Amino acid sequence: MTALLSVRDLRVTLRTPGTERVQALRGLSFDVRPGEVLALVGESGAGKSLTARTVLGLAPHGATVTGSVRLDGRELVGAPPRLLRSLRGRRMSLVPQDALAVLSPVHTVGGQLVRALRSVHRMSRAQARRRAVRALDRVGIPDAARRAHAYPHELSGGMRQRAVIAMATVNEPALVFADEPTTALDPPVQARILELLCGLGEETGTALVLITHDLGVVGGHADRVAVLYAGRHAESGPVEHVLRDPRSPYTAGLLAALPPETAAPGGPADRLLPAIAGSPPAPGHLPRGCAFAPRCPLAEGDCRTLEPSPVPAGDPGRLVSCHRWRDLPDPAHSLYTGTPRRAPGATVERGPA
Amino acid sequence: MTDPAPPLLEVRDLVVRYPGRTRRDAPVTAVDGVSLDVRAGETLALVGESGCGKSSTAAAVLGLRRPDAGSVRFEGQDLTAITPARLRALRPAFQPVLQDPYGSLSPRLRVRDAVAEPLRLHGRWDRATGPDRVAELLERVGLDPAHGDRLPHELSGGQCQRVGIARALACEPRLLVLDEPVSALDPSVRAGVVNLLTRLQDERGLGYLLICHDLALVRHVAHRVAVMRRGRVVESGPARRVCSHPEHPHTRELLEAVPPHPGTPRRRTLPAAS
């Protein structure tokens, strides 16, 4: 299948106050296929939001962008602002984290949708009004005709996020970025919003890039996942494979640290979670070699001098950026749980396989 | 269980009301008759959706908000009935750890001074031994004493949260009120801070009132759970029972929203091949 969006060796250098320039995205490549849900997972500073903003042509002021971003085969890096403006909202759009930040507080939700519609299509106000109500209805806002007259502050957090999703999808774009769309919401609302977002593709063929720091939400919702660390690719592939059998020590650590599904049986030791040591590097203060090496239990030699690039990792469609992915124990999370792994020369009695 | 110790914290029929939006509006009852206990060495998790009254309960427990009715007893003393001076003297024994790791530290105070501040405020600062005490506290929360020279913006979120915990520990508390202590942290450092809290509890028998919306985490670290909805506790009990056999529909709803552990294989509705 040809890619809808194709990002190659994307590098973004930011100018920060005080210090000189910081390369926040350091050569990222990925594809988004029509209709799929791709999860972009990473911690703060990993470059997830910057990736979305750069693709949308909304990189921060003073940023230098190199590499290639192609939407429908058309190059967007260095494209004239007019082209980007005509694509935003029509071919690609953004659902941000904070709905209040993008909704105008002084216009009704319906009015804002009408405006979004009429900026793209030639239609009468009444026509646009009907489409707007339908859009609100589609994202599960009850009594949409009445709610269209509501101002954002009159809606609950979940309803507001639905209204923003309606705005981002009303012109049926081919690609929607959702940047941490549910972090401000309560878990039951989160689950419903994620279902709504990820279900959009099935109806209209819209592809979704779901940006999140939470591997937990990825499992039930995404088709493929790309894990980022410190502005680079760490691991990517079909979601079930990556989550069940990670190939990068970083992904393995994130998974190991999630609380298990059953309550701790009792003893204090049972309540401890396997944790990755240290904290993620600040952009601009990266270690030499692999950025994860100082926290990685497998790091040695090469890891501290040579930055790994994505290489195929076994199964089709899987890439990993790690020199030592072949040495990951099985299961991978035992790297962090302290259970002995292939101790050299040790005579271990093995039970039946 | 043998002969249960008297609870560290006893909340009975707590009511907290806020004035309505205009003078004519009826007051909003945020907490409507909540009762709960926290024992030494035990974590009670308070869970529920935003607006259910968790944080208002915490504010009343910390003596930051006078309840409109009911009592809050800490080691037998009713915080709502004692003099302000007595309350101040008791404060070091119950300390908060807040959600926003940067927001809860002064941006202009070096880590060393931030940790020393509670000691100074409560008249426990000793010029000779104080610096050692601060270094010891930093080490206990997993920070290098050299971090003492830093300002909050020079630390990561996880490190700031550790400083916040060191501050709370400075005056030897017996109860910590943890308001979403890890939800603002990066996933790769979250487990480390959770473990720190667990170890501190086991070492010192601290009681924790944990406010948390992450039920997967609650299930793992809490001994008991109280589920709140619209200002009331709708279900409470041992964490294992409440999470595996929820009785109230609202508890069930909260549990169903917990994403399954992604490592375990499970059925998934794949998009129809087109």
Interface residues (C-beta under 8 A of the other chain):
Chain A: G35 E36 E43 S44 G157 D186 P187 P188 V189 Q190 A191 G201 E202 H213 D214 L215 G216 V217 V218 G219 G220 D223 E240 L243 R244 Y250 G253 L254 L255 A257 L258 P259 P260 E261 T262 A263 A264 P268 R271 L272 L273 P274 A275 I276 A277 G278 S279 P280 A282 R295 H333
Chain B: E49 S50 S156 G157 G158 Q159 D186 P187 S188 V189 R190 A191 G192 V194 N195 T198 R199 D202 H213 D214 L215 A216 L217 R219 H220 V221 A239 R240 C243 S244 E253 L254 E256 A257 V258 P259 P260 H261 P262 G263 T264 P265 R268 P271 A272 S274
